[in-house]
Amino acid sequence: MQRKPTSFDIAQMAGVSQSTVSRALRGSSTVSVGTRQRIEAVARQLNYTVDRVASNLRSGRTRTLAVLLFQDPSPDESGVNPFFLAMLGSMMRACAEHEHDLLLSFQQMRSDWHTEYENSHRADGLILLGYGDYADYSAKVEQLVAQQTHFVRWGSVQPSDPGLTVGCDNRGGAAAATRHLLESGCRRIAFLGDATDHYPEFRDRHRGYVDALAAAGLTPDPDLCVTALSSGEDGARAARTLLARGAAFDGVVAASDLIALAAMSVFDAAGLRVPDDVKLVGFDDIPAASLANPPLTTVAQDAGAAGRALVETLLDRIAARAVSSRMLPTRLIVRRSTEGRQ
């Protein structure tokens, strides 16, 4: 019976050492492209496959990444933000391309998530999605940094933030949304969302809203800014509060689609037609945005690019390659919620 080929056979045929073969087949950057391609060609010729279990034991790696989804408001009470669900497909594809597995886990902020997974050798690194109040979350992120855990998070990209962050241009996206309303004839534009440091992404979106108003020579009216978290319930409450204040408004920038869609229902019940009486813009481009009546104008984050960037940034961190936080662009998608008569 013909014996199974080994890495020593590949080394002999490729004219390199066995250690070079091992490094090449696990994708090490210390092996030149030409040498790695020669080794891979010999491996294919011999029908050689890497024993991943043995390889992982030797390297001390699991070749698994853990995605920790934190409890977040959602329309179906699943506790997972719909935008994060859109990321998962691209994360799985990116992991497959890099021969890694993806472990998904639902977390709650009160759990001891920051001491698990990598320390227990369940995963080589963590991808953190969602966080609730940043004041509670940031302390645990600081602990991850202190214990040298490999991780990357999705959120507001700030130079002072601990660890690595991938996020979108929240400020620029909200500024584009506000400019769109201004160009559509709106002058009394409200903002629904939390503008404090407890929710940095919403804070950045509020700053973009203020930037666009300032560029147009306008000052935000405090009566038109209502605090809201990203849930339908809180969006509805914020919209009712805005109406109760009695201040005139002709446009609304909502810090998320969940807030915007809930506000649309409240306005409709109050006899305000979207977009004829009030124009409305959301943020995220969740699937429900295009299905609303009228379809919601929104700022889109590229969920596919976001998922891939999170995986690749984490793999670079694990491999000790030079890597930094990344900010991804946003795109305004105009739909009928802003296209009516003024």
N, C-alpha and C positions, 0 to 999 in steps of 0.2 A: 504494500500500500504506500502510495506516495505521501511523504510527510508534509505537514503544513509549513509554508514558508515563514521565515522569521525576519526580524529586522536586520540580523547579521547577514542573511542572504542578500537583502536589498543593499546593504552597505558594500558588500563585495562587488556586486554588479555595477553599482553607481560610483565606485572608487572613492568612498568616503568612510568615516568612522561610524560605528553603530550609534554613538551618542548624537552625531550629526543627523542621522536618520530619525532618531526619536524627536529631536528638536524640530526638524522640518515637518514631520507628520502631525505635530501638535500646533503648528502655525507660528513657531517662535520667530520673532523679528531678527534674531541673531544669525539666521541662515539666509544667504543671499537668494534673490528671486530665481536666478538661473539654477543654483544647486537644488533648491526646493522643487523646482519643476522637473529636474532630472530624477530626483528621488521619487516624486509622485508618479512619474511615467513608469519607472521600474516596478513600483508597488502595484500599479494597475496591471502591468504585464504578468506579474506573479499572482494576481488576484489576492493580494494581501489586504487584510482588514485589521484595523487597530482594535485590540482588546481594550475597550474603554474602561471596564472595571479595573483591570490591572493597571492601566495607565493612570487612572484617577488615584488609586492607592499609592502609586509611586510618587505622584506629584503632590498629593495631599489636597487635591481639588475634587469637587463634586461635578463640575461642568453643569451646574444648575444655578439659575438665577431665581430669586424669590421676589415676586411682586406683592407688596403689602397694600391692600386697598383699605382705606380707613372709612369709618362710618360717616356718611354724608347724606344730606336730604336728597330724595329721589321721588319721582312721581308714582312709582309702583311700590314704594316702601321697601325696596330691596336694600336700601342703605348705600347704594353705589351710584355716584354721579354718572349720568348717561354719557358724558363726554369721555370718561375714563374707559367705559366699555368699548368705545370706538377705537381706543388705542390698542386693545389687546391683540387683535388680529395681526397688526404690523409687528408687535413685540414677538409673537410666536414665530412669524416668518423670519425675523432677524435672528432669533435664537437658533432656529433650525439651520440657517445659513452658516452660523458659527459653531454648529454641532454642540449646542447647549440645550438643556431642558428648561422649561419655565414652570415654576411652582407658584400658584396663586393662593393667597390667603387673605381672608377678611379679618381686619383687626379693629379693636376699639382702643381709644386713647388711654383708657384706664389700665389696659393690659401691659405686661412687661415686654412689649414687642422689641424694644431696643437691645435686649440682651440675648435674643434668640437667633435662630437661623445660622448665621455665620459662625457664631461661637460654638454651636452644637453640631457644626459640619453638615447642616441640612442644605446649605447653599453657599456659593462663593461670594455673593454680594446681594444687595437689596435695592429694589426700585420702590420708592415711596410715592403713593398717589393719594392725595387728600390729606387733610390734617385738622380741620375744625379751627379752633382758636389758636392762632400762631403762638401766642404767649405760652400756652401749655405744650405745644408741639416742639418749639425751638429748644427747650431745655433737654429733651431727649435726643434731638439731633446733635446737640453739643456733646452729649455722652457718646454717641456713635463716633464722632470725630476723635474724642479723647481715647477711645479704645481701639482706634485705627480700623474700624469697620469699613469695608468697601461698600459704598452706597451712592446713589444719585436720587434726587427727588424732582418731582414736577412742581413748579411754583413760580413765584416772582423772582426774577434774576436780579440780585443786588450784589455789588462787590463785597459788602460786609457779611454776607450770609455764610454760615459754616458749611463746609463740604461742597459738593458739586450740585448744581441746579440746572435743569433744562426747563425752559418756559417760553411763552410767547411774548410778543411786544404788546403787553396789555395797555400801556399808556398810548402808544401810537394807534392801536386799534380803536380805542374809545375816542381818541381825537378825530379819527376818520369818520366814525359814526356821527359825532356831533357836527362836524363840518357838513356832512351829507344833509342833516336836518336843517342847518343854516342855509345851505344852498337850495333847499326845498321851500324856503320861505319862513321857517320857524324862527321865532325870536324869544319865546318864553319856554325854555327847554328845561325839563325836570330831570333829576338823576335819582334812580332807585338802586341803592346798594350801600354797603358798609364802607365808609371812607377812612377807617382807622387802621392803625398798625396791627390790629388783631387779625385782619384779613388782607394781607399785602397785595394780592392780585386785584381785589376790588378797590383798594386804596389807589393802585396805579391806574385803574380805569377811571376813577374819579378825577385823578390828576390830568388825564388826557382830556376829559370833558371840560375841565377848567381851562386847560391850554387852548382849546379850540374857541371857547367863548372869549377868552382874553384876546386872541388874535383877531376876533371880529369886533373888538371894542366893547364887549359885554361883561358884566359882573354877575356871578352866580347869585341867585336869590335864595337865601337860607330856607325860605318856605317851600322851595321847589326841590330840596334835597332831603330824601327820606331814607333812613337806614333800613337795609333789608339784607337778609342772608339768602343763600341760593336754594330756595325751596318754593314750591307753589303756595304753600300756606303763608309764608312770610311775604312773598310777592304780593299776594292778595291783600294782606294787612297793610303793606306800604302803600298800595294804590288807594285803598280806602282812606288812609291817613292823608294822602295828597289831596284827595277830593274834599275831605272834611276841612282842610285848611282854607279853602275858598280862594286861593291864589290862582289867577288865570295861567293856563299853560297850553301850548299848542304842539309840543313835542316831548318825547320821553326817551332818555337813554337808560336802559336797564343793564345792570352789571352782569346779568346772565339771562339765558333764554328761559329758564324756569321762572324767574321773576317776571320777565316780559310777558310770557304766555298767561300767567295768572293775572297780571295787570290788565291784559286785553279783555279777559272775561269780566273783570270788575267794571271796566269802562263801558263795556257793552250793556251790562245790567243797569248802569247809571244813565244810559241814553247817549253816551259819547261814541260816535262812530270812528273806528280806525279803518282807513287813514284820513277820512274827510274832516273830522273834528280834531283829532290828535294823531300825530304820526309817532310810530313806535319802533325802536331799534333794540335788539337783544345782543347777546354775546355768547359764542360757543358753536353755533350752528349744530345743535343736537338734531336728531332725525325729526322730532316733533315740530321743529321750527318751519320746515317746508310744508307740513301738513296742516298747519293752523288755518283758520279762516278769519281774516285774510292771511296768506303765507307771510311769515315774519322776516323782515330785513334784519340781518345779523352780522356780526363780525366772526368770521370763520377762523378757527385754529386748525391747522393741518394735523389731524389725529394720526394719520399714517406716518408722516415725517416725525411727529413727536415720539411715537412708540419706538421707531427705529433709532432715533437720536438717544433715547434713554438707554436702550440696550448697548449701543456702540460706545457711549460715554462710560458706562459701567465696565464694559469689557476692557477698555483702555485703562481704566483705573486699576482693575485687578491685575493687568499685565504690567503695571508700573510704567506705562507710556505717558508722555506729556499730554495732558488733557485739561480743559478748562470748562467752565459753565457756558451754556449756549442759549441764545435768545433766537427764537424762530419768528419769521414774519407772520402777519395776519392779513386777512383779505375781507373787504366789505362785500357782502352779497346783498344786492338790492332786490327786494320783493315787494308785494303790494301793500304791506303795512306802512310804507312811506310814499306811495305813488299816487295817492288820491288828490282831490282838489284842495287848495289852500284857501 
